[in-house]
Amino acid sequence: MNTNDNISLSKFLAMSGIGARRKTTELVKSGQVMVNNEVITEPGFKLKPQDKVYYDNRLIKSENKIYILLNKPKQYITSTEDEKGRRTVLDLITIKDKKRMYPIGRLDRDTTGLLLLTNDGELAQKLAHPKHGTPKSYRVTLDKPLETLDCDKLHFGIKLIDGLIKPDRLYIVPGSRKYQVVIEIHSGKNRIIRRIFEKLGYHVVALDRFKYAGLTKKGLFLGRWRSLTVKEVALLKKI
């Protein structure tokens, strides 16, 4: 096992690309993981460098970490596979070693923009967890101009079925005749941007996420992807 001494079993599994920390914790608790041919049910079990870890009847090894930034186009599902046979974001990634990669967060099928994909379960869980407040910026195109009163309501926050939502930043795009709005928010709730404007009586015609956790789309055309730099990964881990 290529890992540091005293790393916990659940963390090792997450670092090996099995899944986010929450998932690997449950796998261990349910008795699906063995260390040196012995079932271990304690997620915090400390591993030694010579230990061999097995899950699903195979030896688990540490994987090279992959971090990819994708500019997602429309009509792609934010998933690793789809039971209806629709195209997924992994279809856009042209590397061989992508089997254990999964997207961080979600963008619905008709939303474009930045999406992170990785096999680093630890980082994925960190960025997706609400307590870290990962910032996301969107350009929203509406079916009608945003009224001043509704803009004020958004600044103060509006109540949705799952709680109060208040944008971190909001402004009308200059020259858009109030049809386009930029909104920055840290919530990762499902369809949150669309639901915000639907609550106020607007239909979102187009939605694009142009900034995520400090990363931007600069030089990244629609449908293209790139690997993150070492510096970018380090900054993400500091969030």
N, C-alpha and C positions, 0 to 999 in steps of 0.2 A: 504494500500500500504506500503510494507516494503522497505523504501528507505530513503535517507537523505533529509532534508529540502532543498528547493530551487534547486533541480536538474532539468535540463531542460527536457521537454517532449521527445524530440528526443533521448537524452542520456539515459533516463530511458528505452525506448523501445529497444535501442541497448543492454543495460545491461540485459534486460529480454530475450534476444535471438531472437528477431524478425528479426534482420538483422543488417548489418553494418550501421554506422551512416548516410551515404549518403542515404541508402535505407529508413531508418526511417524518415529522414528529408522530403523525397518526399512523404511518406505515410501521414505525418501530413499535408503538404501543399495541398495535394489533397483531404483533408477532410475525410479521412478514420479512423480518431482517435477521440474518445470522452473522455472528462474528466468530471466525474459526470453528464453524460447524455447530455453534451453540446459539439458540434463539435468544436474542436480547430484546427486552421490552422497555428498557429505560432509555429515552431519547438523549439524556445527558451522559450516557456511558462514555468514559474517556478511552479513546483508542491509542494504541501504541504503534510505532512505525511498522512493526512486523505483522500487525493484525491484518487478516483478510476478511473483507466484508462481502456478504452475498445478499442479493435481492432478486426475487423471481428466478431462483436457481442459476444465477450467473454472478461471476466475480465482478465487483464494482471497482473501477479504477478512477482516479482523478482525471478529469478532462481538461484540455486546453480551453480556456474561457474565450467565448466569442461574444462580441458586442457590436451590434449592427444598428445603424440609423437608417430608416426607410421613409421615403416620401410616398405614402400610400395613395394610389388613385382610387376612383370609385369602382364599385362592383367587385371588390375583394373582401372576403370575410376575415376578420381579425381572429384567426384561430389556426391551429396546426392541421386540422382536418375538418371536413364538412360531410355530414351524412347524406346531404342532397347532391353532392358532387360539384358544388360551386367552387370557384377559384378562391384560394386562401392566400394570405400575405406571404406564406412560405414559398408559393409558386414563383414569386418574384426574386427570391434569393438564389443566386446561381453559385452556390458552393456545395461541395460534397458533404461536409460534416455539419449538417443542419437538422439531423433527426431529433435531437433533444432540445432544440431551440423552441422558445415560445415567446409570444409578445407580452410586453409589460403594459397593463391597462388595455383599453379597447377603443376602437373607432368603429362606428357602425358602417354598414356597407356603402352608404352614400356619402360618408364623410371622408375628406381627403386630408393629407398632411402627415406630420411626424409621428413615427411609431418606433419604439425601441424593441429589439428582439435580442434575446440572449439565452445562454445555457447556464447562467449564473443565478441559481435559485435564490441565493442570499440577497443579492442586489435587487432582483425582481420583487421580492417580498417587501424590501425596504422602500422602494420607490412607489409601490402600490398601496402601502399602508397609509391610512388617513392622517395619522399622527405626524408624519413627516411633511405633510402639506406640499407635495411636489407641484410647483407652479406650471400652468399650461396656458398658452395664449391662442385665441381663435379669432379668425376673421369670419363674421357672420353676415350673410346676404339675406335680407328680408323681402317679403312680398309687398311691403308698403313702407313708407318712411316711419322711422321711430319717433313717436310723439314725445315732446319734452316732458310731459307728466309721467310717461312710462319710463323714460330715462331716469327721472328722479326716483321713481319707485325702485329701480334696479340698484341705484347707488345706496339706498337705505336697506335693500334686501327684500326678497319676496318669499312668501311661505308656500312651499310645495307639500305634497302628500307625505314626503319623507323628511320634512324639516325646513328650517329657514336657510335660504341660500343668499349669500351676499358676495358679489364679485370683488376681487382684490383691486381691479382696475377696469374702467369702462370709458370708452370714448367713441364718438361718431367719426368715421373715416372722412377726412376733408375731401370735398369734391364729389362725394357719393350721393348727395341730395338726401341724406339721412337713411339711405337704403342699406348701408354697410356699417357695421359696428365691430370694434375690436374689444374683446372681453378677456380678461385674465382671471383665472380661477384656480383654486387648488383642490377643489372637490373632484373625486373620481367616480361619482355616482353615475349609474347608467343613463345615457341620453340626456345628461344634465343640461347642456346648452339648448337643445331643442325644446326640452320641457320648460325651461325658463321663459322662452319667448312664446311658446304655446299658451302658457298661463296668462300672458298679457294680450293674447289674441292675434299673434303674428305667426306666419308660416315661414320656416327657414328654407329658403330656396337653395342655398349653398353654404357649406360649413367646412372650414379649412383650419387645421391646427398648424400654426407656423412656428411655434416655439414650445419646447418641452424641457423642463428641468435645466433651463439655461442654454440648451442646444437649439440651433436655428436651421432653416432650410437653405442657407447660403450655399450656392453652387450645386445644390441637390435637386435635379429636375424630377418632375412627377414620374413615379414608377421606378426611380433609381434608388440605390442604396450605397452606403459606404461603411467601412469599419470605423469605430471610434478610435481616437488617438489615446495613448497611454494617459496623457494629461486629462482628457475628457472623462475617462473612466475614473481616475482618481478624484475628480471633482464631484462626480455622481456619488461616489462612496462617502463623501463628506456631508452629503445632504442629511 
